[in-house]
């Protein structure tokens, strides 16, 4: 398809319509190299069923002249008030709240990306101009061509956009075999792992286990929840699973993704009792380390959470994975194990009308207040 070929934009506004997109969505996603699990239909559809609440579904579909689906902008329209005063209608990616999705993006093959972005831009600033105030593209890979295309369009029109957030995902580029990986760790890390393993083995029967099938994941997921909450229950936020909606979302998405072999729940047991767990995803040659849990009172000198992560990295190598992605957050233990980092960027664009200008002024005022009160 040529970059200037006409595209038709259609809007999906109901969950029933969204549910019917599963097959076409996956077919299009196969044309997008390097995409993450967080762009799959399963992740975003089930996120919508649990988190959309009073917000409005606005999935924009781009079709070429042959009625072929060539692009998807998975948006929702969030209705609220900035500073409790100014009504705000914010278009943002599905999955960009509450569940730490990463690598969100407009879905289109690279040969179609320019035409898709330009058609979406024309649609948003013409047909849908009166429907939104702010467009927030959250947690996008910094190398995404979407950012370049969108910035070029905004610069041409003299409109206003700004980077409002950045984060990083530490990653481990995996060698082809475990021996090479161990050698690359260096003597001190190898000694630390061996010392902690010996410490745990002396305390009892040490066992690694994995649940991947739907029949196994229920019990393993409950173990993960219990271990995660043991660690976080005394903290202010109470942990991921303190919220009923979060527990329900993850319980459902784990079951759905396990049916396709995309979930890995790994456990470290001592005398048959789980003392550490990791909830992760296996997708397109990458293992994504999503959420850990461990009992802070069970053999802390042996660091069972660290041992389980090390075991999972080696398992990923044996399974032929190319990368372990530790996902968002530059925690010291992630940086210690990583060999590279991927940057995420959140970019905000403003519509051309008075309310959007007022919202932009409010953003500036909030930044000024932060400077003054420090």
C-alpha positions, 0 to 999 in steps of 0.5 A: 500500500502506498503511503498516500493511499486513502484509508477508511477509519471506523470506530469500535465502541462496544465490548461485543464489537471488540470481542469480534475483532480477535481473529483480525487483530491477531492476523494484523499483529503478526505483521508487526515485528518485535511487538509485545504481549501487551498489544495482543487482543487478549491482554487489551480486551480483558483489561477493558472488561475489568478496567474500562468502567465509566470510560468509553471504548474508542478502538480506531480501525484503519482499512485500505481500499480493498477493505483490508485491516491495516491499522488499529489504534486501541484507545479509550476515552477517559472523562474527568476533570483536571484539578477538579475544575476543567472538564477533560476528555482524554484519549489514551491507550487501552491497558495504560492504567493499573496493570503496568503494560509496556510497549503500547503502540498503534498497531500497523506493519512498518510499510503501512505505518505512515499511511495509518498514522496520517489517516488517524491524524486526519480523522482525529482533527476533522471527523472527531475533533469535537470529541476529545481534548488530549491524546496521551500515548503511554509507555511507547517504545522510544524507538517506535516509528509512531512517535516520529510520524506523529511528531512530524504531523504535529510540527507541520500543523504547528500544534503542541505536543510534549514528552510527559514521562519516561521509564526503562525496561532492563533486559537480558540479551541471552546467549545460545547456551547456559554455559556461556551465560554462566561464564558471562556472569563473572566469578562473584555472581556465580559464587553468590548463586552457589552460596545461596543455593547451598544455604537453601539446600541445607534447610530442606528439600529444594525444588523448582516447579512450573505451571503452564497448562490451564489445569496447573495455573489455578493453584500456582496463581493462588500461591503467587498471590499469597506470597506477593501479599505476604511481602506487600501487605504491610506497605501503603499500597497493599500490593498488586492483589490488594485490589479485587479488580486486579485479582480478578483481571489477572486470574482471568487473563492467566487462564486465557493466556495459559490456554495458548502457552503464553503464561509461565508461573514458576515456583521455588519450594522448600519441603513442598511449600512455595516460598517464592513465585514468579508470574511471567509471559512467554511470547515471540521468543521473549520471556517477560518477568511480570510479577514476583512474590516471596515470603520475606520470613522464609530463608531470607539469607538464601534470597529465594526470589533471586534464586528463582529469577536466576533459574528462570533466566537459565530456563529461558535459554534452554527454551531458545528464548532470545531475551528476558525482559524485566519490564518497567522499573529500574530496581537495583536487582533488575539493573544488576542482572540486565545487560541492556535497557529499553526506553519507554516514552509517554507523549501527550498531544493537545487538540486545537481548541480553548479547553485543550489550551486551558488544560495545557496551562493547568499542566504548566501550573502544576509543574510550577507548583511542584518547583515552589513546594520542594 
